[in-house]
């Protein structure tokens, strides 16, 4: 099989995504775009289209897999890319994702099943800067918006958009007259390490072929070692990084969840509950909705023999937060929003920590505290 570079272009901002794809087709000779339209899933199929800069080259259908359009995409994508590679006529395969498909899943599918002949050389999310905040604040279900990838898809527009934005190392920006300094500051604070490339200036071709590390990208999103934004304040947009080495009281934190979730357009990170002191918990909030889930054990709770199985990036991240008494257990939460009430937010968070007396009672006492998060964690 001839080596065929693959770039993945996604994002709920449809016009920006399409404009990025069109630029790649126009500027990279021999490039083609492969797109799976999941809107036809209600009829039981997914429509696949192949096109180049001149227009549509072909179309076909893929049946649903387990009543899941996204599953059909995964099953159909790599064989189609392999067919293009075998033909030897394509220089770059542009995988244009359907609106709500997340690039992480597709990049990992191609990397896992495509082999060295189908290297993922870039992941790009199309962005209209003026729409970043409206989409981040949109708590509507994808199902209600006609964008769900399966009947069981319970994602919202806000949380889907946040992951699409934060995973891609390259953001392709349309020229948006409605965007202002606050919009640009919000984008920069949400994903400060991203390379922002304006669409229409020919710069996307280099970004598409620049290389992409699937494992490093996954590590950058994992709550135990995520590359979270730093403290910032610009154009009325702020990012608060809140770090403490004392656990939360489960009941007090649970009672404050609504205030904390609505305090910022986006918040994320890892946190430590006193009643489950060995469990690293993931905080992920957007659009006024919060997802809390277990991300496995804190490293300090593992036996020494298990450390050899822990990825180096996880050990390095833990070392940065290491405490002489309780290791990597900590609170590391980041809140980003226009008009952020930093002092009020910090006051709420501080009030949820164990008091000196509660902390001094020790871990065995903590485990007896009310398990207020059992419902959220489905325990």
Buried (B, 14 or more C-beta within 10 A) or exposed (E): BEEBBBBBBBBBBEBBBBBBBBBBBBBBEEBBBBBBBBEBBEEEBBBBBBBBBEEEEEEEBBEBBEEBBBBBBBBBBBEBBBEBBEEEEBEBBBBBBBBBBBBBBBBBBBBEBBBEBBBBBBBBBBBBBBBBBEBBBBEEBBBEBEBBBBEEBEBBBBBBBBBBBBBBBBBBBBEBEEBBEBBBBBBBBBBEEBBBBEBBEEBBBBBBBEEBEBEEBBBBBBBBBBBBBEEBEBBBBBBBBBEBBBBBBBBBBBEBBEEBBBBBBBBBBBBBBBBBBBBBBBBBBBBBBBBBEBBBBBBBBBEEEEEEEEBEBBBEBBEEBBEEEBBBBBBBBBBBBBEBBBEEBEEBBEEBBBEEEBBEBEEEEBEEBEBBBEEBBEE
